[in-house]
Amino acid sequence: MKSMTGFGSGECAVKDGSLLFRVEISSVNRKQFELKVALPREMLAMETNIRKCVGEKVSRGALVLRAEVLSAAGQPVTPEIKINKENLAALRKEMESLALPESAFQNILSVPGIVEQTNEVLAVPEKEEALLYACSRAVDSLVKMRTTEGELLKKDLSGRISELENMLAQIEPEAGLLPAQAKERLLKKLADAGLSVDINDERVLREVVIFADKLDVNEEITRLKSHFVHFRSFLANEKEALGRNMDFLTQEIFREINTLGNKTGTTSISPVIVRMKAEAEKIREQIQNVE
């Protein structure tokens, strides 16, 4: 089990040692996989491969990846700035021929083709390989952190499922007696009202059975126990990302607890149902951060 929250970083230098690539990646919870990549202009051609690198190891979460290229000394690589003197001279001569005022020359350097910027050429195999390796190391670091936090989530969720199992065991004996108790109360009320009722009358028996059946919670208890077993199987799964499955199963657990509360409603069971709902809600909140 992995959390969807984490951070990782990685570095790799090119073989000749002239450049160093540094990658940082962070993630938070999100229902789907979402990756935002922030790259310098000279790295944009590599974005597709970077996305593939991340997508192979992470299936869910909102992630932000930032990459930068540094010099061997660890300083940001700055582009080389040059002024095209031929273009500048030609432009100035043309402006002078038009007898433009001196103020018109103030923004001359902003004209395209006057100031030229040369960037480090990165779109070559050995440099792309170094960048992807740095990316891979960053993602591995992220996954390690998500796994560590996931183990803590796993322990917490296992404890909360145990709490639900204990509370269900607490109310199960009393809940099982409710149909018979309801039948006795109904017959007593009829007798107290002075109504002559033949208990063997098929119509009376049918109504009594229907009334008692509304309080029968054996089905809900059985399903809850099954859901708890299923939930633990998800916790034990070390290979798959099952956050979505666990989220759906938690909704089913909450629905069964709610039905159980609606059917029972006694003064002794109701407080336990409230605690079960609160515990199920805590599980649902934790599941939102499971990959």
C-alpha positions in Angstrom: 0.0 0.0 0.0 1.2 3.5 -0.9 0.2 6.9 0.2 -0.4 9.6 -2.5 1.6 12.2 -0.6 5.4 12.4 -1.0 8.5 14.1 -2.3 11.5 12.9 -4.2 14.6 14.2 -5.9 17.4 12.9 -8.1 20.5 14.0 -9.9 22.7 12.8 -12.7 25.7 14.2 -14.5 26.4 13.7 -18.2 29.4 11.4 -18.9 31.8 14.2 -19.6 30.9 15.9 -16.4 30.0 19.2 -18.0 26.4 19.3 -16.9 24.3 18.1 -14.1 20.5 17.4 -14.2 18.5 17.9 -11.1 14.9 16.7 -10.8 12.4 17.2 -8.0 8.9 15.7 -7.8 6.1 16.1 -5.3 2.6 14.6 -5.0 -0.7 15.0 -3.2 -3.9 13.0 -3.3 -6.1 13.0 -6.4 -8.6 10.5 -7.8 -6.8 10.3 -11.1 -3.2 10.6 -12.3 -2.3 14.2 -13.0 1.3 15.3 -13.8 2.4 18.9 -14.3 5.9 19.2 -15.7 8.0 22.4 -15.4 11.0 22.4 -17.7 13.4 25.0 -19.1 12.8 25.7 -22.8 15.8 23.7 -23.9 14.3 20.6 -22.2 10.7 20.8 -23.6 11.5 18.2 -26.3 12.0 15.6 -23.5 8.7 16.1 -21.8 7.0 13.0 -23.4 9.7 10.7 -22.2 9.7 12.3 -18.7 5.9 11.7 -18.5 6.4 8.1 -19.5 9.1 7.6 -16.8 6.8 8.9 -14.1 3.7 7.1 -15.4 5.4 3.7 -15.3 5.9 3.9 -11.5 2.9 6.0 -10.2 -0.7 5.4 -11.0 -2.6 8.0 -9.0 -2.1 11.4 -7.5 -1.5 15.0 -8.5 2.2 15.4 -9.2 4.5 18.3 -10.0 7.9 17.7 -11.5 10.5 20.3 -11.9 13.8 19.8 -13.7 16.8 22.1 -14.1 20.2 21.8 -15.7 23.3 22.9 -13.8 26.9 23.4 -14.6 29.6 21.1 -13.3 30.0 23.5 -10.4 26.3 23.2 -9.5 25.3 26.6 -10.9 22.3 27.2 -13.2 23.3 27.2 -16.8 22.6 30.6 -18.2 22.2 31.2 -22.0 24.9 33.1 -23.9 23.6 36.6 -24.9 25.0 38.1 -28.2 24.1 41.3 -30.0 23.8 40.9 -33.8 25.9 44.0 -34.7 25.1 43.8 -38.4 21.3 43.8 -37.8 21.7 46.6 -35.2 23.7 48.8 -37.6 21.2 48.2 -40.5 18.3 49.0 -38.2 19.8 52.1 -36.9 20.7 53.4 -40.3 17.1 52.8 -41.5 15.7 54.7 -38.5 18.1 57.6 -39.0 17.0 57.8 -42.7 13.5 58.3 -41.4 14.6 61.1 -39.2 13.1 59.5 -36.1 13.6 61.2 -32.7 16.2 59.9 -30.3 13.5 58.5 -28.1 12.7 56.0 -30.8 16.1 54.3 -30.4 15.5 53.5 -26.7 13.8 50.2 -27.4 15.9 49.1 -30.2 17.3 46.1 -28.4 13.8 44.6 -28.1 13.4 44.3 -31.8 13.6 40.6 -32.9 16.9 39.6 -34.4 19.0 42.2 -32.5 19.6 40.3 -29.3 20.3 36.7 -29.8 20.2 34.0 -27.1 22.0 30.7 -27.5 21.1 27.8 -25.3 22.9 24.7 -24.3 22.1 21.9 -26.8 20.4 19.2 -24.7 18.5 17.2 -27.3 21.3 14.7 -27.7 21.2 11.0 -26.6 23.8 11.2 -23.8 22.2 14.3 -22.2 18.7 13.0 -22.5 19.8 9.7 -20.9 21.2 11.6 -18.0 18.0 13.6 -17.5 15.8 10.5 -17.6 18.1 8.8 -15.1 17.8 11.8 -12.7 14.0 11.6 -13.3 14.0 7.9 -12.5 15.9 8.4 -9.3 13.5 11.2 -8.2 10.5 9.0 -8.8 12.1 6.1 -7.0 12.7 8.4 -4.0 9.0 9.6 -4.2 7.7 6.0 -4.3 9.9 5.1 -1.3 8.4 8.0 0.7 4.9 7.1 -0.4 5.4 3.5 0.6 6.7 4.4 4.0 3.7 6.6 4.6 1.5 3.9 3.1 2.6 1.5 5.8 1.5 3.9 8.5 -1.9 4.2 6.7 -2.1 0.5 6.5 -1.6 0.1 10.3 -4.1 2.8 11.1 -6.8 1.3 8.7 -6.2 -2.2 10.1 -6.8 -0.9 13.6 -10.0 0.9 12.6 -11.4 -2.2 10.9 -10.7 -4.1 14.1 -12.7 -1.5 16.0 -15.6 -2.0 13.7 -15.4 -5.8 14.1 -15.4 -5.4 17.9 -18.4 -3.1 17.8 -20.3 -5.4 15.5 -19.6 -8.3 17.8 -20.9 -6.2 20.7 -24.3 -5.6 19.1 -24.8 -8.9 17.2 -26.2 -10.9 20.1 -28.8 -8.3 21.0 -29.6 -7.6 17.3 -30.3 -11.3 16.8 -33.0 -11.3 19.4 -34.9 -8.3 18.0 -37.3 -10.2 15.6 -38.5 -12.5 18.4 -38.9 -9.7 20.8 -40.9 -7.7 18.3 -43.2 -10.6 17.7 -43.8 -11.0 21.5 -44.5 -7.2 21.8 -46.9 -7.2 19.0 -48.9 -10.2 20.3 -48.9 -8.6 23.8 -50.3 -5.3 22.4 -53.1 -7.2 20.6 -53.9 -9.1 23.8 -53.8 -5.9 25.9 -56.2 -4.3 23.5 -58.7 -7.1 24.1 -58.5 -8.4 20.5 -59.2 -12.0 20.1 -56.4 -13.2 17.8 -55.8 -16.8 16.7 -52.0 -17.1 16.6 -52.4 -20.0 14.3 -54.4 -17.9 11.8 -52.4 -17.8 8.5 -53.2 -14.1 8.0 -52.0 -13.2 11.5 -48.8 -15.3 11.1 -48.1 -13.6 7.8 -48.3 -10.1 9.3 -46.2 -11.1 12.3 -43.5 -12.5 10.1 -43.5 -9.4 7.9 -43.2 -7.2 11.0 -40.4 -9.3 12.5 -38.6 -9.5 9.2 -38.2 -5.8 9.2 -36.0 -6.1 12.3 -33.9 -9.0 11.0 -30.4 -7.8 10.5 -28.6 -11.1 9.9 -28.1 -10.2 6.2 -26.5 -6.8 7.1 -24.2 -8.4 9.7 -23.1 -11.1 7.3 -22.3 -8.6 4.6 -20.4 -6.4 7.0 -18.3 -9.3 8.1 -17.6 -10.2 4.5 -16.7 -6.5 3.7 -14.2 -6.5 6.6 -12.5 -9.7 5.3 -12.4 -8.2 1.8 -10.9 -4.9 3.2 -8.2 -6.8 4.9 -7.3 -8.6 1.7 -6.8 -5.2 0.1 -4.5 -4.2 3.0 -2.5 -7.4 2.5 -2.0 -6.7 -1.3 1.5 -5.4 -1.8 1.5 -5.2 -5.6 -1.6 -3.4 -6.8 -2.9 0.1 -6.3 -6.3 -0.5 -4.8 -7.2 2.9 -3.4 -10.3 3.2 -5.7 -11.5 -0.3 -4.7 -11.0 0.5 -1.0 -12.9 3.7 -1.4 -15.9 1.9 -3.0 -15.8 -0.8 -0.3 -15.8 1.8 2.5 -18.9 3.3 1.0 -20.6 -0.2 1.1 -19.5 -0.6 4.7 -21.0 2.7 5.7 -24.3 1.8 3.8 -24.6 -1.5 5.7 -23.9 0.2 9.1 -26.6 2.8 8.2 -29.1 0.1 7.4 -28.2 -1.7 10.5 -28.9 1.4 12.6 -32.3 2.0 10.8 -33.5 -1.5 11.5 -32.4 -1.8 15.2 -32.7 1.6 16.8 -32.7 0.4 20.4 -31.3 2.6 23.2 -28.4 0.2 23.7 -27.5 -0.4 20.1 -27.9 3.1 18.7 -24.9 4.6 20.5 -22.7 1.8 19.1 -24.1 2.5 15.6 -23.1 6.1 16.0 -19.5 5.1 16.9 -19.4 2.7 14.0 -20.4 5.5 11.6 -17.8 7.8 13.0 -15.1 5.1 12.6 -16.2 4.3 9.0 -16.0 8.0 8.2 -12.4 8.2 9.5 -11.6 5.2 7.3 -13.1 7.0 4.3 -11.0 10.1 5.0 -7.8 8.0 5.2 -8.6 6.1 2.0 -8.7 9.3 0.1 -4.9 9.4 0.4 -4.3 5.8 -0.7 -2.9 5.2 -4.2 
